[in-house]
Amino acid sequence: MDEEHHYDLVVVGGGPAGSSAAFAAAKNGIKVALLEKENSIAETVRTSGVTWIKNIKEFGIPDDCFNPIKNFSFCSPNNEVMISDSVPRAAVLDVRKSYRWLAQQAKESGADIFLKVNVNNVIKNEEGDIVGVTGIGPNGKITFHSKVVIDASGFPSTLCKAMGFVSQWKRFGAGAEYEVKAENVESDTWWLMVGQQYSPAGYAWIFPLGNNIVRIGVGVGKPESDVDPTQRLKELMDSKVGPIKKLGKLTPIEFHYGLIPNDGLSRDTVFNNLILVGDSAGQANPLVLEGIRYAIKFGRVAGKVASEAIKSGKTDKDALKPYEENWRKAIESKINSAGKVQDRWIGLSDEEWDKELDIIKELNSEEFIDFIKAEFGLSNMVKLATHHPKLAVRQLFNLVKGKK
Ligand SMILES: Cc1cc2nc3c(=O)[nH]c(=O)nc-3n(C[C@H](O)[C@H](O)[C@H](O)COP(=O)(O)OP(=O)(O)OC[C@H]3O[C@@H](n4cnc5c(N)ncnc54)[C@H](O)[C@@H]3O)c2cc1C
């Protein structure tokens, strides 16, 4: 028999955005269902898991969920730079542990988690607004009725597509990664590798997790390049180029693959009874294509706003608007600025990358972190663009400010 459920809020997708939305909404006292298609939360890992310790602390993620990083190394075909910090500011997450912790927070706050529920359609009312979802559950067809739905399904954006509000992302990053055991690992040092050999439109990386485990990956921008990241990764690992050689013998543990939107903040994210959050909303920093901290932060905002709207009995687009206003105010201008730097980076030749690293060398660790995080505070940028002792750095920050 078909299974049927009634909730105040249904959240589709048990990634960082969905679990965080379910947590905030349940904590605010409404009845929440979190639906995940896989057998367990984070069964498949689709991310490298780099984020920032400041954000980790803000979210309350426990210390045993990440490996701290304090040295940031870059290499291009003929150049190399390492920016070192006295304290670690970046981190590589144990993705499964962290995502399961986020889902556990939702559960402890009262959300019901349904696993093995693959949502494939929406239920609409007479006005054409969403009032629930249907899918295939462990026992066949399953239906969830709700006042508000949050689409946290990630790149596929299942619900907003089913509503006809959006089509497939046109510009995106495709990434392939091996988690491997390596012989020689500096556990507090990451590597970003740029230039045609590594990725014709993107970069390759080595992110350490501790215990001699590293994630080695390649990201390729689409449609800019038709290179297959999995193939390129295998070639790089076989030929052991650049810093991969220093790792010594590599024993693969697990393969990861994923897609991340890179279309800027092009989508509306609130509709009557519907919110988009995380990758389904395109909330990613385009400089290095990182979205986990935004997924958690704005997932919580989405859950809070949705639950307030439900309590007030008004869940149309206007009632959900504070969510969109909140995230746009926080990141829109930063992401637009970062997009300009990304446009510059995506077109660089090997020789130009060698020179770009000379510019990056001039940044101190704080400037570097702000830059790579796209934390472009305007006064900071104006200061750096006007007063940085190096002309090339002034030009880079002028670009961020919007000048040519
Ligand atoms: C190769 C790669 C490397 C990356 N590296 C980093 C990094 O180092 N740092 C960083 O911050 N970001 C990184 N990102 C981006 C980051 O992974 C995303 O921004 C983040 O995962 C977005 O979270 P989310 O919850 O929106 O989506 P997701 O993490 O994709 O979660 C979506 C969830 O929804 C579930 N789901 C999907 N469809 C359905 C359905 N129909 N029914 C039920 N459940 C469904 C999925 O199984 C999944 O659990 C990377 C991305 C890629 C592709």
The ligand as an SDF file (V2000), in Angstrom:
LIG
                    3D

 53 58  0  0  0  0  0  0  0  0999 V2000
   34.4690   17.4530   -6.5930 C   0  0  0  0  0  0  0  0  0  0  0  0
   33.9240   18.4750   -5.6290 C   0  0  0  0  0  0  0  0  0  0  0  0
   34.7240   18.9590   -4.6150 C   0  0  0  0  0  0  0  0  0  0  0  0
   34.2240   19.9120   -3.7350 C   0  0  0  0  0  0  0  0  0  0  0  0
   35.0410   20.3750   -2.7400 N   0  0  0  0  0  0  0  0  0  0  0  0
   34.5640   21.2590   -1.8570 C   0  0  0  0  0  0  0  0  0  0  0  0
   35.3670   21.7020   -0.7790 C   0  0  0  0  0  0  0  0  0  0  0  0
   36.5280   21.3010   -0.6370 O   0  0  0  0  0  0  0  0  0  0  0  0
   34.8310   22.5780    0.1150 N   0  0  0  0  0  0  0  0  0  0  0  0
   33.5570   23.0490   -0.0230 C   0  0  0  0  0  0  0  0  0  0  0  0
   33.1140   23.8480    0.8110 O   0  0  0  0  0  0  0  0  0  0  0  0
   32.7680   22.6490   -1.0310 N   0  0  0  0  0  0  0  0  0  0  0  0
   33.2360   21.7610   -1.9470 C   0  0  0  0  0  0  0  0  0  0  0  0
   32.4320   21.3270   -2.9490 N   0  0  0  0  0  0  0  0  0  0  0  0
   31.0460   21.8280   -3.0060 C   0  0  0  0  0  0  0  0  0  0  0  0
   30.1930   21.2070   -1.9120 C   0  0  0  0  0  0  0  0  0  0  0  0
   30.3170   19.8280   -1.9360 O   0  0  0  0  0  0  0  0  0  0  0  0
   28.7420   21.6210   -2.0900 C   0  0  0  0  0  0  0  0  0  0  0  0
   28.6540   23.0160   -2.2290 O   0  0  0  0  0  0  0  0  0  0  0  0
   27.8820   21.1440   -0.9160 C   0  0  0  0  0  0  0  0  0  0  0  0
   27.9330   19.7520   -0.8140 O   0  0  0  0  0  0  0  0  0  0  0  0
   26.4320   21.5880   -1.0910 C   0  0  0  0  0  0  0  0  0  0  0  0
   25.6270   20.9760   -0.1230 O   0  0  0  0  0  0  0  0  0  0  0  0
   24.1010   20.6050   -0.4140 P   0  0  0  0  0  0  0  0  0  0  0  0
   23.5610   20.0850    0.8540 O   0  0  0  0  0  0  0  0  0  0  0  0
   23.4450   21.7460   -1.0950 O   0  0  0  0  0  0  0  0  0  0  0  0
   24.1470   19.4540   -1.5300 O   0  0  0  0  0  0  0  0  0  0  0  0
   24.7220   17.9750   -1.4490 P   0  0  0  0  0  0  0  0  0  0  0  0
   25.8720   17.8880   -0.5560 O   0  0  0  0  0  0  0  0  0  0  0  0
   24.8870   17.5480   -2.8690 O   0  0  0  0  0  0  0  0  0  0  0  0
   23.5480   17.1380   -0.7970 O   0  0  0  0  0  0  0  0  0  0  0  0
   22.3660   16.8190   -1.4930 C   0  0  0  0  0  0  0  0  0  0  0  0
   21.7390   15.5870   -0.8540 C   0  0  0  0  0  0  0  0  0  0  0  0
   20.4730   15.3740   -1.4390 O   0  0  0  0  0  0  0  0  0  0  0  0
   20.3000   14.0150   -1.7420 C   0  0  0  0  0  0  0  0  0  0  0  0
   19.3550   13.9490   -2.8560 N   0  0  0  0  0  0  0  0  0  0  0  0
   19.5470   14.3930   -4.1170 C   0  0  0  0  0  0  0  0  0  0  0  0
   18.4320   14.1800   -4.8600 N   0  0  0  0  0  0  0  0  0  0  0  0
   17.5290   13.6000   -4.0540 C   0  0  0  0  0  0  0  0  0  0  0  0
   16.2100   13.1430   -4.2640 C   0  0  0  0  0  0  0  0  0  0  0  0
   15.6090   13.2260   -5.4520 N   0  0  0  0  0  0  0  0  0  0  0  0
   15.5340   12.5790   -3.2160 N   0  0  0  0  0  0  0  0  0  0  0  0
   16.1350   12.4890   -2.0000 C   0  0  0  0  0  0  0  0  0  0  0  0
   17.4010   12.8910   -1.7560 N   0  0  0  0  0  0  0  0  0  0  0  0
   18.0910   13.4530   -2.7640 C   0  0  0  0  0  0  0  0  0  0  0  0
   21.7040   13.5460   -2.1040 C   0  0  0  0  0  0  0  0  0  0  0  0
   21.8550   12.1460   -1.9890 O   0  0  0  0  0  0  0  0  0  0  0  0
   22.5490   14.3160   -1.1010 C   0  0  0  0  0  0  0  0  0  0  0  0
   22.6900   13.6290    0.1130 O   0  0  0  0  0  0  0  0  0  0  0  0
   32.8980   20.3860   -3.8650 C   0  0  0  0  0  0  0  0  0  0  0  0
   32.0830   19.8900   -4.8840 C   0  0  0  0  0  0  0  0  0  0  0  0
   32.5940   18.9510   -5.7570 C   0  0  0  0  0  0  0  0  0  0  0  0
   31.7040   18.4290   -6.8430 C   0  0  0  0  0  0  0  0  0  0  0  0
  1  2  1  0
  2  3  1  0
  2 52  2  0
  3  4  2  0
  4  5  1  0
  4 50  1  0
  5  6  2  0
  6  7  1  0
  6 13  1  0
  7  8  2  0
  7  9  1  0
  9 10  1  0
 10 11  2  0
 10 12  1  0
 12 13  2  0
 13 14  1  0
 14 15  1  0
 14 50  1  0
 15 16  1  0
 16 17  1  0
 16 18  1  0
 18 19  1  0
 18 20  1  0
 20 21  1  0
 20 22  1  0
 22 23  1  0
 23 24  1  0
 24 25  2  0
 24 26  1  0
 24 27  1  0
 27 28  1  0
 28 29  2  0
 28 30  1  0
 28 31  1  0
 31 32  1  0
 32 33  1  0
 33 34  1  0
 33 48  1  0
 34 35  1  0
 35 36  1  0
 35 46  1  0
 36 37  1  0
 36 45  1  0
 37 38  2  0
 38 39  1  0
 39 40  1  0
 39 45  2  0
 40 41  1  0
 40 42  2  0
 42 43  1  0
 43 44  2  0
 44 45  1  0
 46 47  1  0
 46 48  1  0
 48 49  1  0
 50 51  2  0
 51 52  1  0
 52 53  1  0
M  END
$$$$
